[in-house]
């Protein structure tokens, strides 16, 4: 496909993907799943539920010895949005006191997501399967969830793993794969690996304007796809500290 993508939007797993997408595209516009630590199922269920279950009162609690807040409704871990008192770890009272502010932020990001998905933009969604846990069927399900929520959305999915998927041939249209090897001790990931994964991806010279605050679910006019990525048909801020292993996010 000769089109170029108007946007590149990360779908987790953690901060490595957000950092690398912003570095590669030069676009630091915030999106809903940026800087979060979350499982694939949390992404699928959050989009399918139109973001309605995120940060419900009474469902958010300290987690990881007070190093982050866990949303029990979605299993999303927030490392950078709730802040403890100086010299202490995050407490339930810290979370309750800050919840309205954080909920307002993520409501705005959910609006931005919807706006983008309903726009004419051609979007590349990237899910970093950092532990090689998913299958082609999982990615097909994610694509179906987005396409069902936003039938006119034009988008592709890029599935990035540490190693090639054994079932990459079963992905179907609009889904591609690439590899990015781990960079031990470096939460940002390996720049050269990410550059290689995006080598064949083209982006529009300037991002197309987004209507008010409401993000993606379909892809507009855009670009070619990275290694193993088949083009999809027309159906459519700020980092914090480092991330370690499966419970980090920037």
Buried (B, 14 or more C-beta within 10 A) or exposed (E): BEBBBBBBBBBBBBBBBBBBBBBBBEBEBBBBBBBBBBBBEBBBBBBBBEBEBBBBEEBBBBBBEBBBBBBEBBBBBBBBBBBBEEEEEBBEEBBBEBBEEBBEBBBBBBBBBBBBBBBBBBBBBBBBBBEEEBBBEBBBBBBEBBBEBBEBBBBBBBBBBBEEBEEBEEBBEBBBBBBBBEBEEEBBBBBEBBEBBBEBBBBBEEBBEBEEBBBBBBBBBBBBBBBBBBBBEEBBEEBEEBBEEEBBBB
